[in-house]
């Protein structure tokens, strides 16, 4: 149990995908302008991270490793993630058109989010157990939501602040993200 909690905290805080590992920066800057959009995107990415980690763990441990074709993991994982997101998009479109409209462009963006592929690769390369893969992908998802939520709050506040004209928009977002990243690097000193 301690090992699972440790994996969760490691990927939520210490090895935060956005602020420490710098994966998933496109949605981080693109979707962090409004808090509501950031939370929706974060929840969608977290769900896909957990589900794709489960699917890729099963494929890796029951197909790739037994047939000695581990070298195919990246191609297989990309296909699994893209297929899963497309299937999810079709199911949501058929069952809840309101949710489909609310998520909008976010679902296709998840397919190309390198953080989703990153956690699947980490789980495979680190040789995590099934529960370890779920714990690490859950932590990565929570860390993704945390980073997006904090950044969107800061960006909403910056919109109301007096920012020099040359720094408005993305430049101040980069400066803010770098300071936020430095603050998350302090979690590296935690003993988990």
N, C-alpha and C positions, 0 to 999 in steps of 0.2 A: 504494500500500500504506500509506503514511504517513497519507493522508487517511482511509482506512478505520479504521485504528487510532485516529486522532484522533476520529472519530465515535463509535467504540465507547467510548472513555474519557470523552468528553463526556457521553454519556447514562448511563454506569455511575456516574460520580463527580460531575462538575461540575454536570450538570443532572439529578441523580438524581430520578426521577419522584416518589418518596414524600417524600424529605427536603428537596428544593429546590423542586420544582414543585408539591408537595402534591396529586398525583394518586394515586388508589388508596388513600386513607386508610381506607376501610371494611375491606378485607381486612387492611390493616396493623394496625389495632387489634383486629379480630375474630379473626385467625388467629395472632397473634404470641404467644399464651400458652404454646405448646409448640413446641419446636424442630422436632420431627418434622412437625407440621402446617405450620409455616412453610416448611420445605424443600419439602414436597409442593406447597403452593400456589404457591410461587415457581417451581418447575419447570413446573407446569401453565401459569402465566401467561406464562412465558418462551416456551414452545412455541407458545402461541396468539399471542403478540406477533409472533414471527418468521413463523409461517405466515400470519397475517392481513395482515402487512405485505407479504409476497410477493403474496398474492392481490389486495390493494387496489392495489398498485403496477401490477400487470398490468391491472386494470380501469381505473385512472386513465389509464394511458398508451396503452391500446388501445381504450378506449371513450369515457371522459369527455372527454378532451382532443381526440381526432380529431372527435368529434361536437359539440364546443363546448358541452358541458353540465357544465362543472366545478362549477357552483353546486349540483349534486346530490351532491357528494362526501360530505357528512356522512350523508345518508340512505342512500346506497349503502353506505358503510363500516359503518354500524350494522347494516344487513341482512346484509352479508357476515360480519361478526364473529358475530352471533347465529346465523346459519345454520351457520357453520363450527363453532362450539362445540356446537350441537345435533348435528351430524353426528359430531363427535368423541365426544360422549357416547354416541351410539348404537353407534358402532364399538367403543368400550371396553367397553360393556355386553355386546355380543355376543362379543367376543374374550377378554376378561379380566375376569371377574366380581370377582376379588380386587382388581384395580386399581380397578375401578369403585366397589367398597365403600370402598376406602382413600381415594379422592378425594372420595367422598360429595357433600356440599353445595358443594365447591369448584368443580366444573365449572359449575353454573348461576351461581355468583357471578362467574365470569370474564366471562360475557356482559355483565354490568352494570359491569364494572371500567372506569372512565374512563381508566386508564393504557393499556389496549389500544387504545381509540379515539384516545387522545392521540398515541401514536406513529404511527399510520396518518395522522392529520391533519398531524403535523409532517413526516413524509416527503413528503406531497403538497405542503404549503405551501412547504417549503424546496426542493422540486424535486430531491431526492436521486436519484441513479442507482439502478439495481436493486441493485447491490452495496452502495451507500451506505445504502439502506433496510434491507438485511439487517444491516449493521454497526450502524446506529443502534438497530434493534429488538433485536439481540442485546445491545448495551450496556445498553439500558433494562431488558431482562430480567435481566441479571446484577446490575444496580443494584437491581432489585426484590428479587431473592434476597438480596443483601447486606444491604439495609435490614431485611428481614423476619428474617433470621438473627441479626443483631446485636440487634435489638429483642427477639426471643424469648429470647435468652440473658440479656439484661438483665432481662426480666420474670420469667424463671424464678428468677433470683438475688434479685429483689425479693420474691418470694413467701417466701423464707427470711429476709428482713431484717425488722427491727423498723421498720415504717412506721406513722406516726400513723393512727388509725382513720379520720379524715376524708379521708385521702389514699389509702387502700387501693383497689386495683382500677384503674379508668380514670383517676382524677385523677393518680396517680403515673405512669401510662403516658403521659399528656399531657405532664407535666413532663419525663420521660425522653426522650420523642420530640423535645421542643423543644430540649433540650441536644444530642441526637444530630444534629438538623437544623443547629444552629449549627456543630457540628464539620464537617459535610459542606459547609457554605458556604465553609469555608477552601479547598476544592479549586478554588473559582472563581479563585484567584490563580495556578493552574498555567498554564504556557504549553504548550499541546498543539498 
